[in-house]
Amino acid sequence: MTENQPSRRDLMKPLQLVGLAFVAALFAGGVTLVSMGFFQSKPAEEAQGALVLALIVAGIVFIATLLIVSLLLLVVDPAQVATPVDRPVLYDPEPDATDGPETPPAR
């Protein structure tokens, strides 16, 4: 292996993945608390219901973010991370030699 190629472990730093998922869960939980009116003067039952719902939403977002980001990182080939791309990504690697410029139909 060459020295410059990152390993899959370098790409998938576990602490960063968990940290990103935790921040997304905190954001979703905070938005849920604000939208449910947790910080307003409401009865204790409504505040408790908002808190439980915010915890459920935060847990779902944490798991979903962790799963989605880790699956997306599995798609990345570590050998191709360091290689420069000097052409549009969605183009074919080599144009087909049989495809020439289209000629207009004869009249």
C-alpha positions as CSV (number, residue, x, y, z in Angstrom):
1,M,0.0,0.0,0.0
2,T,1.1,3.5,-0.6
3,E,1.6,6.0,2.2
4,N,-0.9,8.6,0.9
5,Q,-4.0,6.4,0.6
6,P,-6.3,6.7,3.5
7,S,-7.7,3.5,5.0
8,R,-11.3,2.8,5.5
9,R,-10.8,3.3,9.3
10,D,-9.4,6.8,8.6
11,L,-12.6,7.7,6.6
12,M,-15.0,6.2,9.2
13,K,-13.8,7.7,12.5
14,P,-16.3,6.3,14.9
15,L,-16.2,9.2,17.3
16,Q,-17.0,11.7,14.5
17,L,-19.9,9.5,13.3
18,V,-21.4,9.3,16.7
19,G,-20.8,13.0,17.4
20,L,-22.6,13.9,14.1
21,A,-25.5,11.7,15.0
22,F,-25.6,13.1,18.5
23,V,-25.7,16.7,17.3
24,A,-28.5,15.9,14.8
25,A,-30.4,14.2,17.6
26,L,-30.0,17.2,19.9
27,F,-31.2,19.5,17.1
28,A,-34.3,17.4,16.4
29,G,-35.1,17.1,20.1
30,G,-34.8,20.8,20.5
31,V,-37.0,21.5,17.6
32,T,-39.6,19.1,18.9
33,L,-39.5,20.7,22.3
34,V,-39.9,24.2,20.9
35,S,-42.7,23.2,18.5
36,M,-44.6,21.3,21.3
37,G,-44.4,24.4,23.5
38,F,-42.3,22.9,26.3
39,F,-40.8,26.2,27.2
40,Q,-44.1,27.9,27.7
41,S,-46.2,27.9,30.8
42,K,-48.3,24.8,30.4
43,P,-49.6,22.1,32.7
44,A,-47.1,19.5,33.8
45,E,-48.8,16.7,31.9
46,E,-48.4,18.5,28.6
47,A,-44.7,19.4,29.4
48,Q,-44.0,15.8,30.2
49,G,-45.7,14.6,27.0
50,A,-43.6,17.0,25.0
51,L,-40.4,15.8,26.7
52,V,-41.2,12.2,26.1
53,L,-42.0,12.9,22.4
54,A,-38.7,14.9,22.1
55,L,-36.7,12.0,23.5
56,I,-38.4,9.6,21.1
57,V,-37.7,11.8,18.1
58,A,-34.1,12.4,19.2
59,G,-33.6,8.6,19.5
60,I,-35.0,8.0,16.1
61,V,-32.9,10.7,14.5
62,F,-29.8,9.5,16.3
63,I,-30.2,5.9,15.0
64,A,-31.2,7.0,11.5
65,T,-28.3,9.5,11.1
66,L,-25.8,6.9,12.3
67,L,-27.1,4.3,10.0
68,I,-27.4,6.5,6.9
69,V,-23.9,8.1,7.3
70,S,-22.2,4.8,8.0
71,L,-23.9,3.2,5.0
72,L,-22.9,6.1,2.7
73,L,-19.3,5.8,3.9
74,L,-19.3,2.1,3.0
75,V,-19.8,3.1,-0.6
76,V,-16.6,5.2,-0.7
77,D,-13.6,3.4,-2.0
78,P,-10.6,4.5,0.1
79,A,-8.2,4.2,-2.9
80,Q,-10.2,6.7,-4.9
81,V,-10.4,9.3,-2.2
82,A,-6.9,10.7,-2.9
83,T,-7.1,10.5,-6.8
84,P,-7.8,13.8,-8.5
85,V,-10.9,14.0,-10.7
86,D,-10.2,16.0,-13.9
87,R,-13.4,15.3,-15.8
88,P,-17.1,15.5,-15.0
89,V,-18.1,12.7,-12.7
90,L,-21.2,11.6,-14.5
91,Y,-19.6,11.3,-17.9
92,D,-18.6,7.9,-19.3
93,P,-14.9,7.1,-18.7
94,E,-14.2,7.0,-22.5
95,P,-16.5,8.2,-25.2
96,D,-17.8,5.4,-27.5
97,A,-16.0,5.5,-30.8
98,T,-19.1,4.4,-32.7
99,D,-21.1,7.4,-31.6
100,G,-20.3,10.2,-34.0
101,P,-21.9,13.5,-34.4
102,E,-25.5,13.1,-35.4
103,T,-26.4,14.1,-38.9
104,P,-29.7,15.7,-39.7
105,P,-32.1,13.5,-41.8
106,A,-32.0,14.0,-45.5
107,R,-35.0,15.7,-47.1
